[in-house]
């Protein structure tokens, strides 16, 4: 079975995007799909640790061994310290790539 990419978005922080993605990883994996994850931007990152990105990556690795070959930089390439929309957060002087 093949599935088109799913893009999860919302207009605010802390509204359930990561929670929904975690549930989809599990549900789709149980259907035999090899689920990958990509979180292009994460804001509110402290000490270069994208907590949501790591959580999603760890869950995906449980179900898809190919995810082991990636790094957190592959999963979350843009990380901002300021916990705000990416448009606002990009004005922050500290960005990790």
Biopython code that builds the backbone (N, CA, C, O; Angstrom):
import numpy as np
from Bio.PDB.StructureBuilder import StructureBuilder

atoms = [
    (1, "UNK", "N", (0.849, -1.166, 0.000)),
    (1, "UNK", "CA", (0.000, 0.000, 0.000)),
    (1, "UNK", "C", (0.898, 1.233, 0.000)),
    (1, "UNK", "O", (1.897, 1.285, 0.716)),
    (2, "UNK", "N", (0.536, 2.209, -0.799)),
    (2, "UNK", "CA", (1.286, 3.447, -0.879)),
    (2, "UNK", "C", (0.383, 4.599, -0.458)),
    (2, "UNK", "O", (-0.822, 4.575, -0.710)),
    (3, "UNK", "N", (0.958, 5.589, 0.173)),
    (3, "UNK", "CA", (0.194, 6.723, 0.664)),
    (3, "UNK", "C", (0.904, 8.002, 0.271)),
    (3, "UNK", "O", (2.132, 8.073, 0.319)),
    (4, "UNK", "N", (0.155, 8.997, -0.113)),
    (4, "UNK", "CA", (0.738, 10.293, -0.408)),
    (4, "UNK", "C", (1.204, 10.932, 0.895)),
    (4, "UNK", "O", (0.713, 10.580, 1.967)),
    (5, "UNK", "N", (2.148, 11.869, 0.811)),
    (5, "UNK", "CA", (2.606, 12.553, 2.023)),
    (5, "UNK", "C", (1.460, 13.261, 2.748)),
    (5, "UNK", "O", (0.525, 13.766, 2.128)),
    (6, "UNK", "N", (1.559, 13.281, 4.043)),
    (6, "UNK", "CA", (0.592, 13.987, 4.885)),
    (6, "UNK", "C", (1.329, 15.165, 5.508)),
    (6, "UNK", "O", (2.403, 14.991, 6.084)),
    (7, "UNK", "N", (0.765, 16.351, 5.395)),
    (7, "UNK", "CA", (1.360, 17.554, 5.954)),
    (7, "UNK", "C", (0.445, 18.053, 7.062)),
    (7, "UNK", "O", (-0.716, 18.377, 6.814)),
    (8, "UNK", "N", (0.964, 18.117, 8.281)),
    (8, "UNK", "CA", (0.172, 18.563, 9.426)),
    (8, "UNK", "C", (0.589, 19.985, 9.756)),
    (8, "UNK", "O", (1.771, 20.275, 9.940)),
    (9, "UNK", "N", (-0.391, 20.861, 9.827)),
    (9, "UNK", "CA", (-0.111, 22.259, 10.131)),
    (9, "UNK", "C", (-1.237, 22.836, 10.975)),
    (9, "UNK", "O", (-2.339, 22.289, 11.025)),
    (10, "UNK", "N", (-0.946, 23.938, 11.630)),
    (10, "UNK", "CA", (-1.948, 24.665, 12.414)),
    (10, "UNK", "C", (-1.460, 26.090, 12.572)),
    (10, "UNK", "O", (-0.317, 26.410, 12.248)),
    (11, "UNK", "N", (-2.330, 26.934, 13.069)),
    (11, "UNK", "CA", (-1.989, 28.346, 13.185)),
    (11, "UNK", "C", (-1.547, 28.750, 14.580)),
    (11, "UNK", "O", (-1.464, 29.943, 14.872)),
    (12, "UNK", "N", (-1.266, 27.806, 15.437)),
    (12, "UNK", "CA", (-0.856, 28.146, 16.792)),
    (12, "UNK", "C", (0.063, 27.066, 17.339)),
    (12, "UNK", "O", (0.158, 25.977, 16.774)),
    (13, "UNK", "N", (0.734, 27.370, 18.433)),
    (13, "UNK", "CA", (1.571, 26.381, 19.113)),
    (13, "UNK", "C", (0.730, 25.637, 20.139)),
    (13, "UNK", "O", (-0.296, 26.136, 20.603)),
    (14, "UNK", "N", (1.176, 24.444, 20.483)),
    (14, "UNK", "CA", (0.546, 23.639, 21.525)),
    (14, "UNK", "C", (-0.931, 23.338, 21.242)),
    (14, "UNK", "O", (-1.777, 23.437, 22.131)),
    (15, "UNK", "N", (-1.223, 22.970, 19.988)),
    (15, "UNK", "CA", (-2.597, 22.636, 19.622)),
    (15, "UNK", "C", (-2.767, 21.171, 19.219)),
    (15, "UNK", "O", (-3.870, 20.753, 18.866)),
    (16, "UNK", "N", (-1.682, 20.385, 19.267)),
    (16, "UNK", "CA", (-1.804, 18.956, 19.013)),
    (16, "UNK", "C", (-1.184, 18.437, 17.735)),
    (16, "UNK", "O", (-1.464, 17.303, 17.345)),
    (17, "UNK", "N", (-0.350, 19.221, 17.064)),
    (17, "UNK", "CA", (0.269, 18.755, 15.817)),
    (17, "UNK", "C", (1.179, 17.554, 16.073)),
    (17, "UNK", "O", (1.093, 16.553, 15.361)),
    (18, "UNK", "N", (2.032, 17.641, 17.062)),
    (18, "UNK", "CA", (2.952, 16.535, 17.373)),
    (18, "UNK", "C", (2.177, 15.321, 17.862)),
    (18, "UNK", "O", (2.477, 14.193, 17.470)),
    (19, "UNK", "N", (1.193, 15.541, 18.708)),
    (19, "UNK", "CA", (0.359, 14.446, 19.210)),
    (19, "UNK", "C", (-0.314, 13.708, 18.047)),
    (19, "UNK", "O", (-0.317, 12.478, 18.000)),
    (20, "UNK", "N", (-0.875, 14.466, 17.126)),
    (20, "UNK", "CA", (-1.532, 13.871, 15.958)),
    (20, "UNK", "C", (-0.539, 13.097, 15.104)),
    (20, "UNK", "O", (-0.836, 11.994, 14.646)),
    (21, "UNK", "N", (0.638, 13.672, 14.891)),
    (21, "UNK", "CA", (1.669, 13.001, 14.089)),
    (21, "UNK", "C", (2.104, 11.695, 14.751)),
    (21, "UNK", "O", (2.290, 10.690, 14.065)),
    (22, "UNK", "N", (2.267, 11.697, 16.069)),
    (22, "UNK", "CA", (2.645, 10.465, 16.775)),
    (22, "UNK", "C", (1.589, 9.380, 16.583)),
    (22, "UNK", "O", (1.922, 8.220, 16.336)),
    (23, "UNK", "N", (0.323, 9.755, 16.695)),
    (23, "UNK", "CA", (-0.764, 8.793, 16.509)),
    (23, "UNK", "C", (-0.790, 8.263, 15.073)),
    (23, "UNK", "O", (-1.035, 7.077, 14.852)),
    (24, "UNK", "N", (-0.538, 9.136, 14.102)),
    (24, "UNK", "CA", (-0.506, 8.696, 12.705)),
    (24, "UNK", "C", (0.668, 7.757, 12.430)),
    (24, "UNK", "O", (0.520, 6.782, 11.694)),
    (25, "UNK", "N", (1.820, 8.041, 13.010)),
    (25, "UNK", "CA", (2.979, 7.156, 12.836)),
    (25, "UNK", "C", (2.617, 5.750, 13.291)),
    (25, "UNK", "O", (2.870, 4.774, 12.584)),
    (26, "UNK", "N", (2.022, 5.654, 14.478)),
    (26, "UNK", "CA", (1.656, 4.340, 15.022)),
    (26, "UNK", "C", (0.583, 3.662, 14.174)),
    (26, "UNK", "O", (0.729, 2.497, 13.804)),
    (27, "UNK", "N", (-0.488, 4.381, 13.867)),
    (27, "UNK", "CA", (-1.612, 3.788, 13.142)),
    (27, "UNK", "C", (-1.208, 3.343, 11.737)),
    (27, "UNK", "O", (-1.570, 2.247, 11.307)),
    (28, "UNK", "N", (-0.473, 4.172, 11.031)),
    (28, "UNK", "CA", (-0.071, 3.817, 9.669)),
    (28, "UNK", "C", (0.963, 2.692, 9.664)),
    (28, "UNK", "O", (0.969, 1.849, 8.767)),
    (29, "UNK", "N", (1.828, 2.685, 10.661)),
    (29, "UNK", "CA", (2.809, 1.604, 10.766)),
    (29, "UNK", "C", (2.120, 0.267, 11.019)),
    (29, "UNK", "O", (2.537, -0.761, 10.485)),
    (30, "UNK", "N", (1.074, 0.283, 11.828)),
    (30, "UNK", "CA", (0.315, -0.946, 12.088)),
    (30, "UNK", "C", (-0.375, -1.464, 10.830)),
    (30, "UNK", "O", (-0.727, -2.641, 10.758)),
    (31, "UNK", "N", (-0.567, -0.606, 9.851)),
    (31, "UNK", "CA", (-1.157, -1.008, 8.577)),
    (31, "UNK", "C", (-0.097, -1.481, 7.587)),
    (31, "UNK", "O", (-0.400, -1.772, 6.430)),
    (32, "UNK", "N", (1.149, -1.556, 8.053)),
    (32, "UNK", "CA", (2.221, -2.075, 7.210)),
    (32, "UNK", "C", (2.983, -1.032, 6.415)),
    (32, "UNK", "O", (3.820, -1.383, 5.584)),
    (33, "UNK", "N", (2.713, 0.231, 6.651)),
    (33, "UNK", "CA", (3.433, 1.280, 5.937)),
    (33, "UNK", "C", (4.757, 1.596, 6.628)),
    (33, "UNK", "O", (4.863, 1.500, 7.851)),
    (34, "UNK", "N", (5.744, 1.967, 5.856)),
    (34, "UNK", "CA", (7.046, 2.383, 6.394)),
    (34, "UNK", "C", (7.015, 3.901, 6.503)),
    (34, "UNK", "O", (7.291, 4.615, 5.538)),
    (35, "UNK", "N", (6.677, 4.375, 7.685)),
    (35, "UNK", "CA", (6.446, 5.795, 7.911)),
    (35, "UNK", "C", (7.756, 6.511, 8.203)),
    (35, "UNK", "O", (8.588, 6.042, 8.980)),
    (36, "UNK", "N", (7.913, 7.656, 7.560)),
    (36, "UNK", "CA", (9.027, 8.547, 7.847)),
    (36, "UNK", "C", (8.482, 9.826, 8.436)),
    (36, "UNK", "O", (7.270, 10.042, 8.451)),
    (37, "UNK", "N", (9.359, 10.665, 8.916)),
    (37, "UNK", "CA", (8.930, 11.917, 9.533)),
    (37, "UNK", "C", (9.891, 13.019, 9.137)),
    (37, "UNK", "O", (11.097, 12.794, 9.033)),
    (38, "UNK", "N", (9.362, 14.200, 8.918)),
    (38, "UNK", "CA", (10.158, 15.382, 8.605)),
    (38, "UNK", "C", (9.460, 16.569, 9.231)),
    (38, "UNK", "O", (8.305, 16.854, 8.913)),
    (39, "UNK", "N", (10.140, 17.252, 10.103)),
    (39, "UNK", "CA", (9.621, 18.464, 10.750)),
    (39, "UNK", "C", (10.539, 19.587, 10.307)),
    (39, "UNK", "O", (11.568, 19.820, 10.942)),
    (40, "UNK", "N", (10.197, 20.286, 9.239)),
    (40, "UNK", "CA", (11.146, 21.237, 8.650)),
    (40, "UNK", "C", (11.581, 22.358, 9.580)),
    (40, "UNK", "O", (12.713, 22.831, 9.492)),
    (41, "UNK", "N", (10.692, 22.789, 10.473)),
    (41, "UNK", "CA", (11.009, 23.891, 11.382)),
    (41, "UNK", "C", (10.477, 23.550, 12.767)),
    (41, "UNK", "O", (9.349, 23.077, 12.912)),
    (42, "UNK", "N", (11.305, 23.796, 13.787)),
    (42, "UNK", "CA", (10.817, 23.702, 15.162)),
    (42, "UNK", "C", (11.260, 24.952, 15.901)),
    (42, "UNK", "O", (12.427, 25.340, 15.854)),
    (43, "UNK", "N", (10.308, 25.574, 16.584)),
    (43, "UNK", "CA", (10.611, 26.752, 17.383)),
    (43, "UNK", "C", (10.550, 26.389, 18.862)),
    (43, "UNK", "O", (10.025, 25.340, 19.235)),
    (44, "UNK", "N", (11.087, 27.259, 19.691)),
    (44, "UNK", "CA", (11.130, 26.979, 21.124)),
    (44, "UNK", "C", (12.190, 25.958, 21.487)),
    (44, "UNK", "O", (12.064, 25.256, 22.491)),
    (45, "UNK", "N", (13.232, 25.872, 20.678)),
    (45, "UNK", "CA", (14.300, 24.893, 20.883)),
    (45, "UNK", "C", (15.310, 25.451, 21.871)),
    (45, "UNK", "O", (15.848, 26.541, 21.675)),
    (46, "UNK", "N", (15.562, 24.702, 22.928)),
    (46, "UNK", "CA", (16.520, 25.098, 23.956)),
    (46, "UNK", "C", (17.743, 24.196, 23.858)),
    (46, "UNK", "O", (17.621, 22.974, 23.778)),
    (47, "UNK", "N", (18.922, 24.810, 23.865)),
    (47, "UNK", "CA", (20.195, 24.073, 23.810)),
    (47, "UNK", "C", (20.259, 23.130, 22.616)),
    (47, "UNK", "O", (20.770, 22.016, 22.731)),
    (48, "UNK", "N", (19.749, 23.565, 21.480)),
    (48, "UNK", "CA", (19.797, 22.812, 20.224)),
    (48, "UNK", "C", (19.154, 21.422, 20.337)),
    (48, "UNK", "O", (19.583, 20.485, 19.664)),
    (49, "UNK", "N", (18.129, 21.291, 21.184)),
    (49, "UNK", "CA", (17.424, 20.018, 21.331)),
    (49, "UNK", "C", (15.969, 20.209, 20.912)),
    (49, "UNK", "O", (15.149, 20.651, 21.717)),
    (50, "UNK", "N", (15.638, 19.878, 19.654)),
    (50, "UNK", "CA", (14.257, 20.001, 19.202)),
    (50, "UNK", "C", (13.397, 18.871, 19.783)),
    (50, "UNK", "O", (13.313, 17.790, 19.201)),
    (51, "UNK", "N", (12.770, 19.123, 20.916)),
    (51, "UNK", "CA", (12.086, 18.065, 21.668)),
    (51, "UNK", "C", (10.996, 17.368, 20.858)),
    (51, "UNK", "O", (10.921, 16.139, 20.872)),
    (52, "UNK", "N", (10.160, 18.112, 20.160)),
    (52, "UNK", "CA", (9.104, 17.475, 19.371)),
    (52, "UNK", "C", (9.703, 16.656, 18.232)),
    (52, "UNK", "O", (9.264, 15.537, 17.967)),
    (53, "UNK", "N", (10.702, 17.214, 17.564)),
    (53, "UNK", "CA", (11.350, 16.499, 16.471)),
    (53, "UNK", "C", (11.982, 15.198, 16.937)),
    (53, "UNK", "O", (11.879, 14.176, 16.259)),
    (54, "UNK", "N", (12.634, 15.233, 18.088)),
    (54, "UNK", "CA", (13.250, 14.015, 18.643)),
    (54, "UNK", "C", (12.173, 12.993, 18.984)),
    (54, "UNK", "O", (12.334, 11.804, 18.711)),
    (55, "UNK", "N", (11.078, 13.451, 19.578)),
    (55, "UNK", "CA", (9.994, 12.536, 19.944)),
    (55, "UNK", "C", (9.414, 11.858, 18.695)),
    (55, "UNK", "O", (9.183, 10.648, 18.695)),
    (56, "UNK", "N", (9.184, 12.625, 17.651)),
    (56, "UNK", "CA", (8.655, 12.062, 16.399)),
    (56, "UNK", "C", (9.645, 11.094, 15.766)),
    (56, "UNK", "O", (9.262, 10.020, 15.301)),
    (57, "UNK", "N", (10.907, 11.473, 15.749)),
    (57, "UNK", "CA", (11.952, 10.638, 15.161)),
    (57, "UNK", "C", (12.074, 9.317, 15.908)),
    (57, "UNK", "O", (12.162, 8.257, 15.290)),
    (58, "UNK", "N", (12.079, 9.378, 17.237)),
    (58, "UNK", "CA", (12.186, 8.151, 18.043)),
    (58, "UNK", "C", (11.013, 7.213, 17.771)),
    (58, "UNK", "O", (11.198, 6.001, 17.664)),
    (59, "UNK", "N", (9.818, 7.765, 17.660)),
    (59, "UNK", "CA", (8.648, 6.921, 17.371)),
    (59, "UNK", "C", (8.756, 6.303, 15.979)),
    (59, "UNK", "O", (8.462, 5.122, 15.799)),
    (60, "UNK", "N", (9.173, 7.093, 15.001)),
    (60, "UNK", "CA", (9.309, 6.576, 13.636)),
    (60, "UNK", "C", (10.371, 5.486, 13.570)),
    (60, "UNK", "O", (10.197, 4.506, 12.846)),
    (61, "UNK", "N", (11.468, 5.636, 14.310)),
    (61, "UNK", "CA", (12.534, 4.620, 14.316)),
    (61, "UNK", "C", (12.056, 3.287, 14.872)),
    (61, "UNK", "O", (12.561, 2.239, 14.470)),
    (62, "UNK", "N", (11.093, 3.304, 15.787)),
    (62, "UNK", "CA", (10.552, 2.054, 16.342)),
    (62, "UNK", "C", (9.893, 1.213, 15.256)),
    (62, "UNK", "O", (9.906, -0.016, 15.322)),
    (63, "UNK", "N", (9.326, 1.867, 14.273)),
    (63, "UNK", "CA", (8.534, 1.185, 13.251)),
    (63, "UNK", "C", (9.229, 1.080, 11.900)),
    (63, "UNK", "O", (8.870, 0.230, 11.085)),
    (64, "UNK", "N", (10.214, 1.928, 11.656)),
    (64, "UNK", "CA", (10.878, 1.959, 10.355)),
    (64, "UNK", "C", (12.392, 2.005, 10.565)),
    (64, "UNK", "O", (12.939, 3.069, 10.855)),
    (65, "UNK", "N", (13.076, 0.868, 10.424)),
    (65, "UNK", "CA", (14.515, 0.813, 10.671)),
    (65, "UNK", "C", (15.327, 1.773, 9.799)),
    (65, "UNK", "O", (16.421, 2.176, 10.193)),
    (66, "UNK", "N", (14.818, 2.145, 8.632)),
    (66, "UNK", "CA", (15.556, 3.062, 7.757)),
    (66, "UNK", "C", (15.715, 4.447, 8.388)),
    (66, "UNK", "O", (16.609, 5.203, 8.008)),
    (67, "UNK", "N", (14.872, 4.771, 9.325)),
    (67, "UNK", "CA", (14.970, 6.068, 10.002)),
    (67, "UNK", "C", (16.231, 6.146, 10.868)),
    (67, "UNK", "O", (16.671, 7.240, 11.220)),
    (68, "UNK", "N", (16.815, 4.987, 11.214)),
    (68, "UNK", "CA", (18.038, 4.942, 12.029)),
    (68, "UNK", "C", (19.209, 5.604, 11.314)),
    (68, "UNK", "O", (20.133, 6.097, 11.961)),
    (69, "UNK", "N", (19.176, 5.618, 9.988)),
    (69, "UNK", "CA", (20.284, 6.156, 9.198)),
    (69, "UNK", "C", (20.308, 7.676, 9.149)),
    (69, "UNK", "O", (21.252, 8.265, 8.622)),
    (70, "UNK", "N", (19.285, 8.312, 9.688)),
    (70, "UNK", "CA", (19.184, 9.764, 9.640)),
    (70, "UNK", "C", (19.676, 10.400, 10.936)),
    (70, "UNK", "O", (19.857, 9.718, 11.945)),
    (71, "UNK", "N", (19.887, 11.696, 10.899)),
    (71, "UNK", "CA", (20.248, 12.454, 12.097)),
    (71, "UNK", "C", (19.100, 13.393, 12.432)),
    (71, "UNK", "O", (18.193, 13.579, 11.621)),
    (72, "UNK", "N", (19.132, 13.980, 13.608)),
    (72, "UNK", "CA", (18.097, 14.939, 13.973)),
    (72, "UNK", "C", (18.161, 16.154, 13.045)),
    (72, "UNK", "O", (17.144, 16.811, 12.821)),
    (73, "UNK", "N", (19.326, 16.454, 12.512)),
    (73, "UNK", "CA", (19.455, 17.534, 11.543)),
    (73, "UNK", "C", (18.726, 17.242, 10.242)),
    (73, "UNK", "O", (18.262, 18.162, 9.569)),
    (74, "UNK", "N", (18.622, 15.966, 9.883)),
    (74, "UNK", "CA", (17.845, 15.575, 8.710)),
    (74, "UNK", "C", (16.346, 15.728, 8.973)),
    (74, "UNK", "O", (15.582, 16.093, 8.080)),
    (75, "UNK", "N", (15.946, 15.448, 10.193)),
    (75, "UNK", "CA", (14.536, 15.475, 10.571)),
    (75, "UNK", "C", (14.056, 16.903, 10.819)),
    (75, "UNK", "O", (12.971, 17.278, 10.376)),
    (76, "UNK", "N", (14.866, 17.705, 11.531)),
    (76, "UNK", "CA", (14.505, 19.090, 11.871)),
    (76, "UNK", "C", (15.655, 20.006, 11.440)),
    (76, "UNK", "O", (16.510, 20.349, 12.257)),
    (77, "UNK", "N", (15.680, 20.402, 10.166)),
    (77, "UNK", "CA", (16.820, 21.201, 9.695)),
    (77, "UNK", "C", (16.854, 22.642, 10.197)),
    (77, "UNK", "O", (17.935, 23.222, 10.299)),
    (78, "UNK", "N", (15.717, 23.228, 10.510)),
    (78, "UNK", "CA", (15.690, 24.608, 10.994)),
    (78, "UNK", "C", (15.129, 24.647, 12.401)),
    (78, "UNK", "O", (14.014, 24.190, 12.654)),
    (79, "UNK", "N", (15.923, 25.203, 13.323)),
    (79, "UNK", "CA", (15.543, 25.256, 14.734)),
    (79, "UNK", "C", (15.761, 26.675, 15.244)),
    (79, "UNK", "O", (16.824, 27.264, 15.050)),
    (80, "UNK", "N", (14.728, 27.216, 15.903)),
    (80, "UNK", "CA", (14.787, 28.561, 16.441)),
    (80, "UNK", "C", (14.535, 28.538, 17.944)),
    (80, "UNK", "O", (13.724, 27.749, 18.429)),
    (81, "UNK", "N", (15.215, 29.386, 18.666)),
    (81, "UNK", "CA", (15.045, 29.463, 20.122)),
    (81, "UNK", "C", (13.688, 30.053, 20.514)),
    (81, "UNK", "O", (13.040, 29.569, 21.442)),
    (82, "UNK", "N", (13.269, 31.084, 19.815)),
    (82, "UNK", "CA", (12.032, 31.773, 20.162)),
    (82, "UNK", "C", (10.826, 30.869, 19.891)),
    (82, "UNK", "O", (10.677, 30.332, 18.793)),
    (83, "UNK", "N", (9.980, 30.711, 20.890)),
    (83, "UNK", "CA", (8.777, 29.891, 20.746)),
    (83, "UNK", "C", (7.668, 30.754, 20.150)),
    (83, "UNK", "O", (6.877, 31.363, 20.870)),
    (84, "UNK", "N", (7.627, 30.791, 18.835)),
    (84, "UNK", "CA", (6.653, 31.607, 18.111)),
    (84, "UNK", "C", (6.512, 31.028, 16.712)),
    (84, "UNK", "O", (7.142, 30.027, 16.373)),
    (85, "UNK", "N", (5.686, 31.665, 15.912)),
    (85, "UNK", "CA", (5.556, 31.208, 14.532)),
    (85, "UNK", "C", (6.922, 31.314, 13.853)),
    (85, "UNK", "O", (7.716, 32.185, 14.210)),
    (86, "UNK", "N", (7.207, 30.454, 12.893)),
    (86, "UNK", "CA", (8.508, 30.527, 12.215)),
    (86, "UNK", "C", (8.800, 31.916, 11.636)),
    (86, "UNK", "O", (9.945, 32.366, 11.650)),
    (87, "UNK", "N", (7.773, 32.586, 11.133)),
    (87, "UNK", "CA", (7.969, 33.921, 10.573)),
    (87, "UNK", "C", (8.503, 34.886, 11.630)),
    (87, "UNK", "O", (9.391, 35.692, 11.351)),
    (88, "UNK", "N", (7.965, 34.802, 12.831)),
    (88, "UNK", "CA", (8.419, 35.650, 13.933)),
    (88, "UNK", "C", (9.746, 35.132, 14.478)),
    (88, "UNK", "O", (10.664, 35.912, 14.731)),
    (89, "UNK", "N", (9.845, 33.820, 14.659)),
    (89, "UNK", "CA", (11.033, 33.225, 15.269)),
    (89, "UNK", "C", (12.298, 33.434, 14.433)),
    (89, "UNK", "O", (13.395, 33.504, 14.988)),
    (90, "UNK", "N", (12.163, 33.533, 13.121)),
    (90, "UNK", "CA", (13.342, 33.695, 12.280)),
    (90, "UNK", "C", (14.069, 35.002, 12.552)),
    (90, "UNK", "O", (15.239, 35.147, 12.197)),
    (91, "UNK", "N", (13.389, 35.952, 13.177)),
    (91, "UNK", "CA", (14.038, 37.195, 13.567)),
    (91, "UNK", "C", (14.985, 37.014, 14.733)),
    (91, "UNK", "O", (15.796, 37.896, 15.017)),
    (92, "UNK", "N", (14.893, 35.877, 15.416)),
    (92, "UNK", "CA", (15.781, 35.544, 16.520)),
    (92, "UNK", "C", (17.203, 35.386, 15.973)),
    (92, "UNK", "O", (17.397, 34.827, 14.893)),
    (93, "UNK", "N", (18.175, 35.869, 16.706)),
    (93, "UNK", "CA", (19.559, 35.823, 16.216)),
    (93, "UNK", "C", (20.185, 34.449, 16.335)),
    (93, "UNK", "O", (21.214, 34.193, 15.711)),
    (94, "UNK", "N", (19.600, 33.561, 17.113)),
    (94, "UNK", "CA", (20.190, 32.239, 17.284)),
    (94, "UNK", "C", (19.400, 31.219, 16.481)),
    (94, "UNK", "O", (18.227, 30.967, 16.759)),
    (95, "UNK", "N", (20.042, 30.644, 15.495)),
    (95, "UNK", "CA", (19.440, 29.593, 14.674)),
    (95, "UNK", "C", (20.436, 28.455, 14.564)),
    (95, "UNK", "O", (21.632, 28.680, 14.377)),
    (96, "UNK", "N", (19.946, 27.253, 14.679)),
    (96, "UNK", "CA", (20.805, 26.074, 14.544)),
    (96, "UNK", "C", (20.477, 25.399, 13.232)),
    (96, "UNK", "O", (19.310, 25.183, 12.907)),
    (97, "UNK", "N", (21.499, 25.071, 12.487)),
    (97, "UNK", "CA", (21.319, 24.335, 11.231)),
    (97, "UNK", "C", (22.173, 23.099, 11.238)),
    (97, "UNK", "O", (22.166, 22.339, 10.270)),
]
sb = StructureBuilder()
sb.init_structure("model")
sb.init_model(0)
sb.init_chain("A")
sb.init_seg("    ")
for serial, (resi, resn, name, xyz) in enumerate(atoms, 1):
    if name == "N":
        sb.init_residue(resn, " ", resi, " ")
    sb.init_atom(name, np.array(xyz, "f"), 0.0, 1.0, " ", f" {name:<3s}", serial, name[0])
structure = sb.get_structure()
